[in-house]
Amino acid sequence: MDSELAVKVDDDSTTSMVEEQKCFVCSAPSNGHHFGVLSCAACNAFFRRSVAEKRKYACRKSGNCAVDQEIRCICRACRFQKCIAVGMDQTAVQPHRDVIGQKRKRSRAHSSPEHQFSNAKTEAKRAPSPVLNPPQPQASHKYDKSKNLIECLIEQYRKLNERRRLFYAPGTIRDILGGKEMPLKPARVGQSERSLRTEVGLAIELFNTIHPFPKLLLDDKVRLFKHASIMYAVLEKNFLSARGGGVQANRMIFSNFTYVDLDNYEEYYRSEGANIGMDPETAKK
C-alpha cells in the first residue's frame, strides 16, 4: 500500500512538474523564463518582435480569441494581449541587443559601398584567378509577414481584374479611364484560345504574389503552376458565373467577359463552326 501510494505521489508530482513547464501563453512546452514569464520559444520570439518593432495588431472578432499551441498564430492581437496579461514585461525587451536587430545592423554594414569595395580588394589579393558565381534568383515581390494572406490575395485579385478590364476594354479612352465595366457578350469557338496568353500572364502575376512561390526554383515554379492553374481556372470560372448572375440566367461566364448560354449552347459553335473542322452537333458531343 505504501509503495503504491509513493508511486502515486511521484506520478502526481511528475505530472505537476510537467504542467508547470508549459507556456503561460499557449500551453506549449516551455523552454524557460522569458521577459519574466515561463514561455515557449515561439511566444518568446513573437513577443520580442512585436515590442521591438512596435507592431500594432487588431482583432477581427470580439477581442477574446482562443490562444493555444494549435491556433496561436490565427489572431496576433489576442496573442499579444495574452502575453501582457500573463505578465510579460515589455520594458525587458532590448531592441539594440536583440538578435534580429544585430543581424540587420550587420547586414546594412556589410551592404555599404565602402565595405563592399574593401572586401573586393581583399578578395582580389587572395584569389589567384577570378571566380564567377551564377546569379541567384530574386523575388519580385517582398513578403510582408504583418499582413493577412487572405487580404493580400483579395487585393491582388482586384488588381488582376482591373488589368483584365484594361486588356478587354472597349476602344474609347473615356470608357477605359472611367472604369466602365465590360458588357458580357456571347462566346464563340476560338475566342478562349486567343485570350489564353493574356490569362496565363495575369495568373502568373497573381501567383508571384503568393509566398513562397517567387523564391522557388524555376522548374518547381513551372510544375506547380501547371497543376494549380487548372484548378484556379475552374474555380474562377464558377466564381465569375455566380457573381455575374450566371446561376439565375443559366450561363457560364468566362474571364474574357464572354458567356455561354447553357439553354442554347448551339450558338457557341454557330458563327465559327467552319473553323473547328466539324459540324456543331459533333463539337457539342
Buried (B, 14 or more C-beta within 10 A) or exposed (E): EEEEEEEEEEEEEEEEEEEEEBBBBBBBEBBEEBBEBBBBBBBBBBBBBBBBEEBEEEBEEEEEBEBEBEEBEEBBBBBBBBBBEBEBBEEEBEEEEBEEBEEEEEEEEEEEEEEEEEEEEEEEEEEEEEEEEEEEEEEEBEBEEEEEEEEBEEEBBEBBBEBBBEBBBEEEEEBEEEEEEBEBEBBBBEBBEEBEEBBEEBBEBBBBBBBEBBEBEEEEBEEEBEEBBEEBBEEBBBBBBEEBEBEEBEBBBBBBBBBBBEEEBEBBBEEEBEEEEEEBEEBEE
